[in-house]
Amino acid sequence: MRLILMASAASLAMLPSAVTAGTTDNVAAAEARAAATVRQMTPEEKTVLTHGIMPLPLSPNTPRPPADAIPGAGYIAGIERLGVPALKETDASLGVSYVMGIRHDGATALPSGLAMAASWNPDLLRQGGAAIGAEARAKGFNVLLAGGANLTRDPRNGRTFEYLSEDPLLTGELVGAAITGIQSNNIISTIKHFALNGQETGRKFIDVKISDAAARESDLLAFQIGIERGNPLSVMCSYNRIHGSQGCDSDYLLNKVLKQDWRYKGFVMSDWGAVPSLDAALHGLDQQSGEQLDPAVFFAKTLGDAAAKDPRYAARLDDMNKRVLTAIYAAGVDKNPAKPGGAIDFAAHAKVAEDTAKQGIVLLRNEGNVLPLAKTAKRIAVIGGYATQGVLSGGGSSQVQGEGGPAVSVAIGAEGPFAALMQQNYHRSSPVKAIRAMAPGAEVVWRMGDYVADAVNQAKKADVVIVFATKWSTEGLDQADFSLPHGQDALIQAVAAANPRTIVVLETGNPVDMPWLDKTAAVLEAWYPGARGGEAIASVLFGETNPSGRLPITFPKNASQLPRPILDGYAELEPNFAGEAPSKDARLTADYDIEGSDVGYRWFARKGEKALFPFGYGLSYTSFTAGGLKTDGKTATFTLGNTGSRAGATVGQLYLVSRAGSPKQRLVGFKRVELAPGASQKVSVTIDPRLLADWDSGGWKIPAGDYAFALGSDAEHLGPAVTVRIAARSWKD
């Protein structure tokens, strides 16, 4: 695996200055320079880069942070004598975190991870990464805790909205593109949370059971592809246990997989409050983050004392420093220091956010072509979702807000230092205002929807009804079920019965039940659409944007279709943001060997189940064809065509459908293309051999046999198969 920083023209165009990753040392040179610096370090200096604080007022007793610290996720002191800068860290993948409003500044909120992934557009994620990286740099941060790459093993996971998809190829390609954009700003990006971090319930003590082969073919493959594509200079390990060991104390994950098999040269930082003991250093952890949240500060004097007595710790300490310094030098953090007060092109970044929202909105239903709406509509009733004020965002450490904070903030009654993270916040982008701008001649009436009878009355008077249905998700809490909260399902049922031209716009971070689906005219999944979400939704509703989003996760009909119909631990544990064990004897296991590597659509294919909406699904205002598939198992070519009357974008999806006579479904290639009416385009994709292989006895093995491939409009609707003979092959990473 190579570890070389790269930057595309698109990402560099987002930078506020002429700083580029192309002027920095590559990793090989950075590693050599880092080794030389380590040789100059005193024993006391060798523990400086291995631990840091969370520079926030968590309690009245929190020590005052250093003068150069910025309120944010983390601070690692530098070594001035050696010209090593402090590391100043901020969340997260969706933009520079609001940190509960403590900094009193704003940042561009990108749409949720699912919205980004629904674009199936790596170039777009690269632009988004470049934008949020530029804003982090302008605020003085040089480390962005981004790059969420956990697969959606359970769609009820509270952090599903932060992550990208249920597929290792799609996730790896997209997260790698985002990381490339971030690091084009001469700052460090992480990839996280390594690994198998599938739920928030009991997140700090749940023990994941999964075979090495199943992990390598699914979740770990997503990280592996993401690291290869994006070259993140840091990996953040996870809270959960794997085979009994915590993610940040896992010799298997950090030493065996990451550093030995993948030959990763960057450093591993802990998640905040995820370090159990000093021995985590021997097991591959390089840096203790947010040390106030751990039982003790293990990587300061305790680590130095151990290194003075034990050659194992001495060698490990040198390696820890070399890895952190390699990242600093490779990113150019020392030569191109980030300074607070930099200029931010908020208008350009808002356009990236809006483009992402537009490409990520998925049209799920459109009966009778009710959409796009005519701008000549006379009376439009808009109901629910605080739609006059803004659009919903996900909660937790990834929360981003623009200048002035949220348009609406609804407290849920959480207590403690992180209570401000546990609020339902709406970005200042009003769908109603955007709808009125699209249809200036229409009378647009809004109702909150608290009173069903009033909503029904307005629906009866309207030419068309648009119901904004919301479901909030957050770090720290999983979803109890797939229903919409606050009686919204009943509201939609009643409104749709009163007016058959009812359109539902979903703002959710997870799949939801749709008991009202057959009664509605149209359904849009808008996810959490970010800083310009209202404008993006209106643009799709009125046809200025032709919807092109494709689902990056499966929407099940109900929980019984999932590998674990009941979320592990949900019934027994009291939800809490920290996810701490209720007692030292608490035990909780997630058996991922049930589905193994068959995550999401692969599980549905294996079980012969039909989803409510399958992975890859999405409608358009035009029509497309896909055909002419030719492949040798290494590359594939096919032709995509627009047979309708509108310009639009489609996503060619290539699936493996059988191997050696046995059914086996895997996405092996994809390509998003924009097509004018009547146009067609021949595209080519490269097939990663790992997607055809099994992990076996420490390496990849492709069995000899006939391999069948098919193009699909989604994972359930596949075209004719093309079969090729592939020879046996074995190799190691």
C-alpha positions in Angstrom: 0.0 0.0 0.0 1.3 3.4 -0.9 0.8 6.4 1.4 1.3 9.5 -0.7 -0.6 12.7 -0.3 -2.6 13.7 -3.4 -4.9 16.6 -4.3 -7.2 17.0 -7.2 -7.9 20.2 -9.2 -11.4 20.3 -7.8 -10.2 20.1 -4.2 -7.5 22.6 -4.7 -10.0 25.1 -6.2 -11.8 25.1 -2.8 -8.7 26.3 -0.9 -8.7 29.9 0.4 -5.0 30.3 -0.4 -2.3 28.8 -2.5 -1.5 26.2 0.1 -1.4 22.7 -1.4 -0.6 19.2 -0.3 1.6 18.9 -3.3 4.3 21.1 -1.7 4.7 18.7 1.3 7.0 15.8 1.8 5.7 12.5 0.8 5.3 10.0 3.5 8.6 8.1 2.9 10.6 11.3 3.2 8.4 12.4 6.1 9.1 9.1 7.9 12.9 9.5 7.5 12.7 13.1 8.8 10.5 11.9 11.7 13.1 9.2 12.7 15.8 11.9 12.8 13.7 14.1 15.0 13.0 11.2 17.4 16.7 10.7 17.8 17.0 14.3 19.1 14.2 14.0 21.6 14.8 13.9 25.4 13.0 11.3 27.4 10.7 14.0 28.7 9.9 15.2 25.2 9.0 11.7 24.0 5.7 11.7 25.9 4.6 15.1 24.8 3.0 14.0 21.4 1.4 10.9 22.9 -1.4 12.4 24.9 -3.7 15.4 24.9 -6.7 17.1 26.5 -10.1 18.2 25.4 -9.8 22.0 25.7 -13.4 22.6 26.7 -15.0 23.8 30.0 -16.5 20.4 30.8 -16.9 21.3 34.4 -16.0 24.1 36.9 -13.0 22.0 37.9 -11.6 21.6 34.4 -8.1 23.0 34.2 -7.5 26.1 32.1 -6.3 25.0 28.6 -3.0 26.3 27.2 -3.1 29.8 25.8 -2.7 28.6 22.2 -5.5 26.0 22.4 -8.7 26.6 20.5 -12.0 25.4 21.9 -12.6 22.1 20.1 -12.2 18.4 20.4 -8.6 18.1 21.3 -5.2 19.6 21.9 -1.8 17.9 21.8 1.1 20.1 22.9 4.0 20.7 20.6 7.8 20.7 21.2 9.0 24.2 20.4 12.7 23.3 20.7 12.4 20.9 17.8 9.9 23.0 15.7 7.1 20.6 16.3 3.7 22.3 16.3 0.8 21.6 18.7 -2.0 19.6 17.2 -5.4 21.3 17.4 -8.2 19.0 16.6 -11.9 19.5 15.7 -14.8 17.4 14.7 -16.0 16.2 12.2 -17.0 14.8 8.8 -19.9 17.1 8.2 -18.1 20.4 8.9 -16.2 22.2 11.6 -18.1 21.3 14.8 -20.2 23.9 16.6 -18.9 22.6 20.0 -22.1 23.6 21.7 -21.7 27.2 20.6 -18.6 27.8 22.8 -16.6 29.4 20.0 -19.3 31.8 18.9 -18.5 31.3 15.2 -20.2 29.5 12.3 -19.2 26.9 9.8 -20.7 25.4 6.7 -22.8 22.4 7.4 -22.5 19.7 4.7 -25.4 17.3 4.4 -25.2 14.1 6.4 -23.0 11.3 5.5 -25.9 9.3 4.0 -26.8 12.3 1.9 -23.3 12.6 0.6 -23.2 8.9 -0.2 -26.5 9.0 -2.0 -24.8 11.1 -4.6 -22.5 8.1 -5.5 -20.1 10.9 -6.6 -16.5 10.8 -5.2 -15.7 14.1 -6.9 -18.4 15.8 -4.9 -17.1 14.3 -1.6 -13.7 15.5 -2.5 -15.0 19.0 -2.9 -16.8 18.8 0.3 -13.7 17.6 2.1 -11.7 20.4 0.6 -14.3 22.9 1.8 -14.5 21.8 5.4 -10.8 21.3 5.6 -10.3 24.9 4.4 -12.7 26.1 7.1 -10.9 24.0 9.8 -7.6 25.5 8.7 -9.0 29.1 8.7 -10.1 28.6 12.3 -6.7 27.5 13.4 -7.2 23.7 13.4 -4.7 21.3 11.8 -6.4 18.0 12.5 -10.0 17.2 11.4 -11.6 14.2 13.0 -13.4 13.2 9.9 -13.6 10.2 7.6 -16.5 8.1 9.1 -16.3 4.7 7.4 -18.2 2.3 9.5 -20.7 0.1 7.5 -24.4 0.2 8.3 -24.8 -3.2 10.0 -27.8 -2.0 11.9 -29.8 0.9 10.3 -31.1 1.9 13.8 -27.6 3.0 14.8 -27.7 6.6 16.1 -24.7 7.5 14.1 -25.9 6.0 10.8 -26.4 9.5 9.5 -22.7 10.3 10.0 -21.5 7.3 8.0 -21.8 6.6 4.3 -23.2 3.2 3.4 -23.5 -0.5 3.9 -21.1 -1.5 1.1 -17.3 -1.6 1.4 -16.6 -0.4 -2.1 -18.9 2.5 -2.0 -17.9 3.5 1.5 -14.2 3.1 0.7 -14.2 5.1 -2.5 -16.3 8.0 -1.0 -14.5 8.3 2.3 -11.1 8.2 0.5 -12.2 11.1 -1.8 -13.4 13.1 1.2 -10.1 12.6 3.0 -8.1 13.6 -0.1 -10.0 16.9 -0.1 -9.5 17.5 3.6 -5.8 16.9 3.5 -5.3 19.1 0.4 -5.4 21.9 3.0 -2.1 20.8 4.7 -4.0 19.4 7.6 -4.3 15.9 9.0 -7.5 13.9 8.6 -8.5 10.7 10.4 -10.5 7.8 9.2 -12.8 6.4 11.9 -14.0 4.6 14.0 -11.7 1.6 13.5 -13.6 -0.8 13.5 -16.9 -2.6 13.6 -18.5 0.3 15.5 -22.1 -0.7 14.7 -24.3 0.8 17.4 -24.4 3.4 20.2 -26.2 1.3 22.8 -23.5 0.1 25.2 -20.9 1.5 22.8 -18.0 1.4 25.2 -18.4 -2.2 26.3 -20.4 -4.1 23.6 -18.2 -7.0 22.4 -18.4 -7.7 18.7 -18.2 -11.4 17.6 -17.0 -11.8 14.0 -14.6 -14.0 12.2 -11.4 -12.6 10.7 -12.6 -13.5 7.2 -16.0 -11.9 7.6 -14.4 -8.7 9.0 -11.8 -8.5 6.2 -14.4 -8.9 3.5 -16.7 -6.2 4.8 -16.0 -3.5 7.4 -12.2 -3.8 7.3 -12.3 -3.7 3.5 -14.2 -0.4 3.6 -11.4 1.0 5.8 -8.7 -0.6 3.7 -10.0 0.9 0.4 -10.5 4.3 2.2 -6.9 4.3 3.4 -5.6 3.4 0.0 -7.7 6.0 -1.8 -7.4 8.9 0.7 -4.2 8.3 2.6 -5.4 9.5 5.9 -2.5 10.4 8.2 -4.4 9.2 11.3 -6.7 6.4 12.2 -9.1 6.9 15.1 -9.9 3.6 16.9 -13.3 2.7 18.3 -15.1 2.4 21.6 -16.5 -1.1 21.1 -14.8 -4.3 21.9 -13.7 -6.8 19.3 -13.1 -10.4 20.5 -13.0 -9.1 24.1 -10.5 -6.2 23.6 -11.5 -2.6 23.2 -11.0 -1.1 19.8 -8.2 1.2 21.1 -6.6 -1.7 22.9 -6.9 -4.3 20.1 -3.7 -5.9 19.1 -5.6 -7.6 16.3 -6.9 -4.4 14.7 -4.1 -2.0 15.4 -1.0 -4.1 15.1 -2.0 -7.2 13.1 -4.4 -5.7 10.5 -3.5 -2.0 10.3 0.2 -1.8 10.9 1.5 -5.2 9.8 -0.8 -6.4 7.0 -1.7 -2.9 5.6 1.7 -1.4 6.4 0.1 1.8 7.6 2.6 4.5 8.4 0.5 7.2 10.1 -0.6 7.2 13.8 -3.5 5.8 15.7 -5.3 8.2 18.0 -7.9 7.0 20.5 -11.5 8.0 20.6 -12.3 10.3 23.6 -12.5 8.2 26.7 -11.6 4.9 25.0 -8.2 4.1 26.6 -8.4 1.3 29.2 -4.8 1.0 30.3 -1.1 1.6 29.6 -0.9 -1.7 27.7 -2.9 -0.1 24.8 0.5 1.3 23.7 1.9 -2.2 23.2 -1.3 -3.1 21.4 -0.8 -0.4 18.8 -2.3 2.8 20.1 -0.1 5.9 19.5 -1.9 8.7 21.1 -4.3 9.1 24.1 -7.0 11.7 23.2 -9.2 13.7 25.5 -7.4 12.2 28.5 -9.7 13.8 31.0 -12.4 11.3 30.0 -10.2 8.2 30.6 -9.7 6.5 34.0 -6.1 7.9 34.1 -3.5 9.7 31.9 -1.6 6.6 30.8 0.6 8.0 28.1 2.4 10.8 30.0 4.6 10.0 33.0 3.4 6.5 33.4 4.4 5.7 29.8 7.8 7.5 30.3 8.5 5.5 33.4 7.6 2.2 31.6 9.9 3.1 28.7 12.8 3.8 31.1 12.5 0.3 32.6 11.1 -1.9 29.7 12.7 -2.2 26.3 9.3 -3.0 24.8 7.9 0.3 25.9 11.0 2.2 24.9 10.8 0.9 21.3 7.1 1.5 21.2 7.5 5.0 22.5 10.0 5.8 19.7 7.6 4.4 17.2 4.6 6.3 18.6 6.6 9.6 18.2 7.8 8.7 14.7 4.3 8.0 13.5 2.8 11.3 14.9 5.8 13.2 13.4 5.4 11.4 10.1 1.8 12.7 9.9 2.8 16.2 10.9 5.6 16.4 8.3 3.7 14.6 5.5 0.7 17.0 5.8 3.0 20.0 6.1 1.5 21.1 9.4 4.9 22.5 10.5 5.8 24.3 7.3 2.3 25.6 6.6 0.8 26.4 10.1 -2.9 27.0 10.4 -3.8 30.2 12.1 -7.1 31.4 13.5 -8.8 34.2 11.6 -8.2 33.0 8.1 -10.6 34.0 5.3 -13.4 31.6 4.5 -15.4 31.7 1.3 -18.7 30.8 2.8 -20.6 31.5 -0.4 -18.5 28.9 -2.4 -18.8 26.4 0.4 -22.5 26.9 0.7 -22.7 26.1 -3.0 -20.8 22.8 -2.4 -23.3 22.0 0.4 -26.3 22.8 -1.8 -24.9 20.8 -4.7 -24.3 17.8 -2.4 -27.9 18.1 -1.0 -29.3 18.2 -4.5 -27.4 15.2 -5.7 -28.1 13.3 -2.5 -31.9 13.7 -2.4 -33.6 10.4 -3.4 -36.9 10.3 -5.1 -38.6 7.1 -3.7 -42.1 7.5 -5.2 -43.7 9.6 -7.9 -47.2 8.4 -8.8 -48.7 10.0 -11.8 -45.7 12.1 -12.2 -47.0 14.5 -9.6 -43.4 15.8 -9.5 -41.9 18.1 -10.6 -44.5 20.6 -9.3 -45.7 23.3 -11.7 -44.7 26.8 -10.7 -48.2 27.9 -11.6 -49.7 26.0 -8.6 -52.3 28.2 -6.9 -52.4 26.9 -3.3 -49.7 24.8 -1.6 -50.1 23.5 1.9 -46.9 22.8 3.7 -47.2 20.9 7.0 -44.7 19.9 9.7 -41.0 19.8 10.3 -40.4 23.4 11.3 -40.3 24.0 7.6 -40.7 27.8 7.9 -37.5 27.9 10.0 -35.0 25.4 8.7 -34.0 21.8 8.1 -33.1 19.2 10.7 -29.5 18.1 11.5 -28.1 15.1 13.4 -26.8 15.5 16.9 -23.7 14.7 18.8 -20.0 15.6 18.2 -20.6 16.1 14.5 -23.1 18.9 15.0 -22.3 21.9 12.8 -24.0 25.3 12.8 -23.7 28.4 10.7 -23.3 31.9 12.0 -25.9 32.7 14.6 -26.4 29.1 15.6 -29.5 27.0 15.0 -32.8 28.4 13.7 -34.6 26.1 16.1 -33.2 24.1 19.0 -35.4 21.6 20.8 -34.0 20.3 24.1 -34.6 16.7 24.9 -33.9 16.9 28.7 -30.4 15.5 28.7 -28.2 16.3 31.7 -24.5 16.6 32.3 -21.6 18.3 30.4 -22.6 17.0 27.0 -26.3 18.0 27.3 -25.9 20.7 24.7 -24.9 18.1 22.2 -28.2 16.3 22.8 -30.5 18.8 21.2 -32.6 18.7 18.0 -31.1 21.5 15.9 -32.3 23.0 12.6 -30.1 24.8 10.1 -31.2 28.2 8.9 -32.4 27.2 5.5 -36.2 27.5 5.3 -38.0 25.1 2.8 -41.1 27.3 2.9 -39.2 30.4 2.0 -37.5 28.5 -0.9 -40.9 27.1 -2.1 -42.4 30.5 -2.1 -39.4 31.8 -4.2 -40.0 28.9 -6.7 -43.7 29.6 -7.0 -44.2 33.3 -6.4 -47.8 33.2 -7.7 -48.9 30.6 -5.3 -50.5 31.0 -1.9 -48.2 28.9 0.4 -49.8 28.1 3.7 -47.9 26.4 6.6 -49.1 24.5 9.6 -46.9 22.8 12.2 -49.1 19.7 12.1 -49.6 19.4 15.8 -53.4 19.4 15.2 -54.4 16.7 12.7 -57.8 18.2 12.1 -56.3 21.6 11.2 -53.8 19.9 8.8 -56.6 18.0 7.1 -58.6 21.1 6.7 -55.7 22.8 5.0 -55.0 19.8 2.8 -58.5 19.8 1.5 -58.2 23.4 0.4 -54.8 22.9 -1.4 -53.9 22.0 -4.9 -51.0 20.0 -3.4 -49.7 19.2 0.1 -46.1 18.9 1.1 -45.6 17.2 4.5 -42.1 17.5 6.0 -41.6 14.5 8.3 -38.6 14.5 10.6 -36.8 12.0 12.7 -33.8 13.1 14.8 -30.7 10.9 15.2 -27.7 11.5 17.4 -24.5 10.0 18.7 -25.1 8.3 22.0 -28.6 7.0 21.2 -29.9 4.4 18.9 -33.4 4.3 17.3 -36.0 2.3 19.2 -37.8 1.4 15.9 -38.4 2.6 12.4 -41.6 4.7 13.1 -41.8 8.4 12.8 -42.1 10.1 16.2 -44.7 12.5 17.5 -47.6 11.0 15.7 -46.3 11.9 12.2 -47.4 8.6 10.7 -51.0 9.2 11.7 -50.7 12.8 10.4 -49.5 11.7 7.0 -52.2 9.1 6.8 -54.9 11.6 7.5 -53.5 14.3 5.2 -53.0 11.9 2.3 -56.6 10.6 2.8 -57.8 14.3 2.5 -55.7 15.1 -0.5 -54.3 12.4 -2.9 -51.7 14.9 -4.1 -49.7 14.6 -0.9 -45.9 14.7 -1.2 -43.8 13.6 1.8 -40.3 15.0 2.3 -38.3 12.9 4.8 -35.6 14.5 6.9 -34.1 11.5 8.6 -30.8 9.9 9.6 -32.1 6.3 9.3 -34.6 4.4 7.2 -38.2 4.7 8.4 -41.4 2.7 8.2 -43.9 4.1 5.7 -47.3 2.6 6.5 -48.8 5.5 4.5 -46.7 5.0 1.4 -49.4 3.7 -0.9 -51.7 6.6 -0.1 -49.1 9.3 -1.1 -48.3 10.8 -4.4 -44.6 11.2 -4.0 -41.9 10.7 -1.4 -38.5 12.4 -1.2 -35.7 11.2 1.1 -33.8 14.5 1.8 -31.8 13.1 4.8 -30.3 15.9 6.9 -29.6 18.2 4.0 -27.2 20.8 5.5 -26.7 24.5 5.3 -28.7 24.9 2.0 -31.1 22.1 2.4 -34.3 24.1 2.1 -33.1 25.5 -1.3 -32.1 22.0 -2.5 -35.4 20.5 -1.6 -37.4 23.2 -3.4 -35.2 22.9 -6.4 -35.9 19.1 -6.7 -39.7 19.6 -5.9 -40.1 22.1 -8.8 -37.8 20.4 -11.3 -34.9 22.8 -11.5 -32.9 19.9 -10.2 -33.6 16.4 -11.6 -33.3 14.0 -8.6 -30.4 11.6 -9.0 -29.7 10.3 -5.6 -29.5 6.5 -5.1 -29.9 4.8 -1.7 -26.6 4.0 0.0 -28.4 1.7 2.5 -31.3 -0.7 2.3 -34.6 0.5 3.7 -36.2 -2.7 5.2 -39.9 -3.3 5.4 -39.5 -4.0 9.1 -37.0 -5.1 11.8 -37.8 -8.8 11.3 -35.8 -8.6 8.0 -32.6 -7.7 9.9 -29.9 -10.1 11.1 -30.7 -8.9 14.7 -34.4 -7.9 14.8 -33.9 -6.7 18.3 -31.0 -4.3 18.7 -28.5 -5.8 21.2 -28.9 -4.4 24.6 -31.6 -1.9 23.8 -34.2 -3.4 26.1 -31.9 -3.9 29.0 -29.8 -0.7 29.1 -30.7 2.9 29.9 -29.5 5.1 27.0 -26.7 7.4 27.8 -24.3 9.5 25.7 -21.2 8.0 27.2 -22.2 4.4 26.6 -20.5 3.4 29.8 -21.2 -0.1 31.3 -23.8 0.1 34.1 -21.5 -2.1 36.3 -18.0 -3.7 36.0 -19.7 -7.0 35.4 -21.9 -5.8 32.5 -21.7 -8.0 29.4 -23.1 -7.3 26.0 -22.4 -9.1 22.8 -23.2 -8.4 19.1 -23.0 -11.5 17.0 -21.9 -10.2 13.6 -21.2 -13.8 12.5 -24.9 -14.1 11.8 -24.6 -12.1 8.6 -20.8 -12.3 8.4 -19.6 -10.2 5.4 -23.1 -10.1 4.0 -24.1 -6.7 5.2 -27.2 -4.8 4.0 -28.3 -5.8 0.5 -26.0 -8.8 0.6 -28.0 -10.2 3.6 -31.2 -9.5 1.8 -30.0 -11.3 -1.3 -28.8 -14.3 0.8 -32.1 -14.6 2.6 -34.2 -13.9 -0.5 -35.9 -10.9 1.1 -37.3 -7.9 -0.7 -36.7 -4.5 0.8 -39.1 -1.6 1.1 -36.5 0.2 -1.0 -33.3 -1.6 -2.0 -29.8 -0.4 -1.9 -29.0 1.7 -5.0 -32.7 2.6 -5.6 -33.7 6.0 -6.8 -36.1 7.5 -9.3 -35.7 10.4 -11.8 -37.8 12.8 -13.9 -36.3 11.1 -16.9 -35.6 7.5 -17.9 -32.3 5.6 -18.4 -31.0 2.4 -19.9 -28.0 0.4 -19.1 -26.6 -2.3 -21.4 -23.8 -3.6 -23.5 -22.0 -5.1 -20.5 -18.6 -6.6 -21.4 -16.1 -7.9 -18.8 -13.1 -10.1 -18.2 -13.5 -10.0 -14.4 -10.8 -7.4 -14.1 -12.5 -4.4 -15.9 -16.0 -3.9 -17.3 -17.5 -1.6 -19.9 -21.1 -0.8 -20.4 -23.3 2.0 -21.9 -25.7 4.2 -20.1 -28.3 6.1 -22.0 -30.9 8.8 -21.3 -34.1 7.9 -23.1 -36.3 10.6 -21.6 -36.9 14.3 -22.3 -34.9 15.8 -19.5 -31.3 16.0 -18.7 -30.3 14.0 -15.7 -27.8 11.9 -13.9 -27.8 8.1 -13.4 -25.5 5.7 -11.6 -24.3 2.6 -13.4 -24.1 -0.2 -10.8 -22.2 -3.4 -11.6 -22.9 -6.4 -9.3 -21.3 -9.8 -9.0 -24.3 -12.1 -8.9 -22.8 -15.6 -8.7 -19.5 -17.3 -8.3 -18.7 -20.9 -9.2 -22.3 -21.7 -9.6 -23.4 -20.3 -6.2 -25.3 -17.1 -5.7 -23.2 -14.3 -4.3 -24.1 -10.6 -4.6 -21.5 -7.9 -4.3 -21.2 -4.4 -5.8 -18.0 -4.5 -7.8 -18.2 -1.2 -9.7 -20.2 2.0 -10.1 -20.1 5.2 -12.1 -22.3 8.3 -12.0 -22.8 10.1 -15.3 -24.7 13.2 -16.4 -26.6 12.7 -19.7 -28.6 15.0 -21.9 -31.9 13.8 -23.4 -31.2 11.1 -26.0 -27.5 11.0 -25.1 -25.5 7.9 -24.2 -22.1 7.3 -22.7 -19.8 4.3 -22.6 -18.2 3.9 -19.2 -15.5 1.7 -17.8 -14.9 0.5 -14.3 -12.0 -1.5 -12.7 -13.0 -4.5 -10.6 -11.1 -4.7 -7.3 -10.2 -8.4 -7.1 -10.8 -8.4 -3.4 -14.5 -8.1 -4.2 -14.4 -11.4 -5.9 -12.3 -13.1 -3.3 -12.5 -14.7 0.1 -10.1 -14.0 2.9 -8.5 -17.3 3.9 -5.6 -18.2 6.1 -4.0 -14.7 6.0 -4.6 -13.8 2.4 -7.0 -13.4 -0.4 -8.2 -16.3 -2.6 -10.2 -16.3 -5.7 -11.6 -19.7 -6.5 -11.6 -20.9 -10.1 -14.9 -21.0 -11.8 -17.6 -19.1 -13.7 -18.3 -15.6 -12.4 -21.6 -13.9 -13.4 -22.0 -10.1 -13.5 -25.0 -7.9 -14.1 -25.9 -4.3 -14.3 -28.6 -3.1 -11.9 -30.7 0.0 -11.5 -30.5 -1.1 -7.8 -29.5 -4.3 -5.9 -32.8 -6.0 -6.6 -33.5 -5.0 -10.2 -30.7 -6.6 -12.3 -30.2 -7.0 -16.0 -29.1 -10.1 -17.9 -25.9 -11.7 -16.5 -22.6 -11.9 -18.3 -20.5 -14.9 -17.3 -16.7 -15.2 -17.5 -14.3 -17.9 -16.5 -11.8 -16.8 -13.9 -8.7 -18.7 -12.9 -7.8 -19.4 -9.3 -5.6 -16.8 -7.6 -4.1 -16.2 -4.1 -2.2 -13.2 -2.7 -1.5 -11.2 0.4 -2.1 -7.4 0.9 
